[in-house]
Amino acid sequence: MKDDSVYLNHNVNCIAKIQENTAQGYEEFRASHTLQDAVLRNLQVLAESTQRLSDTAKAAEPDIEWSEIGAYRNVLVHDYLGIDLDAVWDITQKDLPKLAKAVKAILLRLSGCGGSQTSL
């Protein structure tokens, strides 16, 4: 099993890519299959890497619904024809910032210092 920081850093990278790919706004996202595919792929990788976090890491941020993130990964992978792009947009705008803060907090705890190991 890899260290939690490996998976958390995957989360950081995915969140940054999702933010980059949604920065132009909702209309641009809805109009571009390339942006949609990029966001969906990064959500999938993000969800997969959160599933691999230890229970200890997840317990450090109990307000995050870790099991729902994992369940959404299954939707992205197995129900790809039924993905609701409006729901995806809502996730990127409402849920992702909260997850970004939690990931940063866990990384700070793992580093054992108050300094930032990464920027979200």
C-alpha positions in Angstrom: 0.0 0.0 0.0 1.3 3.4 -0.9 1.6 6.2 1.5 -1.5 8.4 1.9 0.5 11.4 0.7 0.8 9.8 -2.8 -2.9 9.6 -3.1 -3.5 13.0 -1.6 -1.1 14.6 -4.0 -3.0 12.8 -6.9 -6.0 14.6 -5.4 -4.2 17.9 -5.5 -3.2 17.5 -9.1 -6.7 16.4 -10.2 -8.3 19.3 -8.4 -6.0 21.8 -10.0 -6.7 20.3 -13.5 -10.5 20.4 -12.8 -10.3 24.0 -11.7 -8.3 24.9 -14.8 -10.8 23.1 -17.0 -13.8 24.8 -15.5 -12.3 28.3 -15.1 -14.0 29.6 -18.3 -17.4 29.0 -16.8 -20.4 26.8 -17.2 -21.3 27.7 -20.8 -17.8 26.9 -22.0 -17.8 23.6 -20.1 -21.2 22.6 -21.6 -20.1 23.6 -25.1 -16.8 21.7 -25.0 -16.6 17.9 -25.1 -12.9 18.2 -24.6 -13.4 20.1 -21.3 -16.1 17.7 -20.2 -13.9 14.7 -20.9 -10.9 16.3 -19.1 -13.1 17.1 -16.0 -14.7 13.6 -16.0 -11.4 11.8 -16.2 -9.9 13.9 -13.4 -12.9 13.3 -11.3 -12.5 9.6 -11.9 -8.8 9.6 -10.9 -9.6 11.8 -7.9 -12.3 9.4 -6.7 -10.1 6.4 -7.3 -7.3 7.9 -5.3 -9.6 8.8 -2.4 -10.8 5.2 -2.2 -7.2 4.2 -1.6 -6.7 6.5 1.3 -6.3 4.8 4.7 -9.2 4.9 7.2 -7.0 7.0 9.4 -6.5 9.7 6.8 -10.2 9.8 6.0 -11.1 10.0 9.7 -9.0 13.1 10.0 -11.6 14.9 7.9 -15.0 13.4 8.9 -17.1 16.1 7.3 -16.0 14.8 3.8 -18.3 12.1 2.5 -15.6 9.8 1.4 -17.9 6.9 0.6 -20.0 9.1 -1.7 -16.8 10.1 -3.6 -16.1 6.4 -4.1 -19.6 5.7 -5.2 -19.4 8.5 -7.7 -16.3 6.9 -9.2 -18.5 3.9 -10.0 -21.0 6.1 -11.7 -18.3 7.7 -13.8 -16.8 4.4 -14.8 -19.8 2.1 -15.2 -22.7 4.5 -15.9 -20.8 6.9 -18.3 -23.8 7.1 -20.6 -26.0 8.4 -17.8 -23.7 11.2 -16.4 -25.5 14.4 -15.7 -23.2 17.3 -16.7 -25.2 19.7 -14.5 -24.5 17.5 -11.5 -20.8 17.3 -12.5 -20.7 21.1 -12.7 -22.3 21.4 -9.3 -19.7 19.0 -7.9 -16.8 21.1 -9.3 -18.2 24.3 -7.9 -19.7 23.2 -4.6 -18.0 20.1 -3.4 -14.5 20.3 -4.8 -13.5 23.4 -2.8 -14.5 21.7 0.4 -12.5 18.6 -0.6 -9.5 20.7 -1.6 -9.4 22.2 1.9 -9.7 18.8 3.5 -6.9 17.3 1.4 -4.7 20.3 2.2 -5.4 19.9 5.9 -4.6 16.1 5.8 -1.3 16.8 3.9 -0.3 19.4 6.5 -0.9 16.9 9.3 1.1 14.3 7.5 3.9 16.6 7.0 4.0 17.2 10.7 4.5 21.0 10.3 2.4 24.1 9.8 4.0 24.8 6.4 2.2 24.2 3.2 3.3 21.1 1.3 1.2 22.1 -1.7 -1.1 24.8 -2.8 -4.8 24.2 -3.6 
